[in-house]
């Protein structure tokens, strides 16, 4: 009997909270020991093995690591995955069907409420010629007025880098141009050249190739973009709900003295 009693006492001491925890143990999640090696492997997967990170980044990654473990336990408890499944796989199972929660009505409602975000401002396909002296600018303006092609004039006289299509800037928002330039460009019809416009760094001549009026794209054009936004929002909300449930169900204990960085996240000082 004495021997049995001693064995029981030894076991109780071994399981006592006062038992010294290995410095290799960073935390426990639902009774599962989280080792330094496991977190190092997680860092390698998520940072490419970089160790040149700020402490705050290490702490955020550690928080995500613990969150992943909690969600993994939740997926196992629900019978979705086996104990050996990866935590990414576990999260994928927990989020099954989330895309189906975003229906056509939700997409249409988002479109109606956010049309301004999809509105395209007035755009022009713009070419520019830039020179550093008024004399060269006048020579360029005279050449254009005489019928010489913009590309030829720009290639011969422009002191800015010229691409193969003659300084073509592509389609740009008129409102994104400096005020002085915008007022000049706004007055030009497709095919017209501007007067010489003086700026701090030289003299410009603009050529408007084409115009696109301000417009709001129809729903069918932006539907896929809206659906992606709504699915991401639904995933974020679902993950928060799952984490809240998991944090209620499973105990997490962090050993801050075993961490090489300061951690003050959700699991700090858990009783």
Long-range contacts (C-beta under 8 A, 24 or more apart in sequence): 21-255, 21-258, 23-258, 24-258, 25-255, 25-258, 26-62, 26-254, 26-255, 26-258, 26-259, 27-66, 27-252, 27-253, 27-254, 27-255, 27-267, 28-251, 28-252, 28-253, 29-66, 29-69, 29-70, 29-73, 29-250, 29-251, 29-252, 30-69, 30-70, 30-73, 30-250, 30-251, 30-252, 31-251, 32-69, 32-73, 34-65, 34-66, 34-69, 36-258, 39-65, 42-68, 55-261, 55-262, 58-260, 58-261, 59-261, 59-262, 59-263, 59-264, 59-265, 60-265, 62-259, 62-261, 62-263, 62-265, 63-263, 63-265, 63-266, 63-267, 66-252, 66-254, 66-265, 66-267, 67-243, 70-243, 70-246, 70-247, 70-250, 70-252, 71-239, 71-242, 71-243, 71-246, 73-246, 73-249, 73-250, 74-242, 74-245, 74-246, 74-249, 74-250, 77-249, 91-239, 94-238, 94-242, 95-235, 95-238, 95-239, 98-231, 98-234, 98-235, 98-238, 99-231, 99-234, 101-234, 102-227, 102-230, 102-231, 102-234, 106-230, 107-219, 107-223, 107-226, 107-227, 107-230, 108-219, 110-226, 110-229, 110-230, 111-219, 111-222, 111-223, 111-226, 115-216, 118-216, 118-217, 118-222, 119-214, 119-215, 119-216, 120-212, 120-214, 120-215, 120-216, 120-217, 121-173, 121-174, 121-175, 121-214, 122-173, 122-174, 122-175, 122-186, 122-211, 122-212, 122-213, 122-214, 123-171, 123-172, 123-173, 123-174, 123-211, 123-212, 124-171, 124-172, 124-174, 124-185, 124-188, 124-208, 124-209, 124-210, 124-211, 124-212, 125-168, 125-169, 125-170, 125-171, 125-208, 125-209, 125-210, 125-211, 126-168, 126-169, 126-170, 126-172, 126-185, 126-206, 126-207, 126-208, 126-209, 127-154, 127-165, 127-166, 127-167, 127-168, 127-169, 127-206, 127-207, 127-209, 128-160, 128-167, 128-169, 128-204, 128-205, 128-206, 128-207, 129-153, 129-154, 129-157, 129-158, 129-160, 129-167, 129-204, 129-205, 129-206, 129-207, 130-158, 130-159, 130-160, 130-167, 130-201, 130-202, 130-203, 130-204, 131-157, 131-158, 131-159, 131-202, 131-203, 132-159, 132-201, 132-202, 132-203, 133-203, 134-196, 134-198, 134-203, 136-203, 137-196, 137-203, 137-205, 138-196, 140-205, 141-193, 141-195, 141-196, 141-205, 144-193, 144-205, 150-193, 150-207, 159-202, 160-202, 168-209, 171-210, 171-212, 181-206
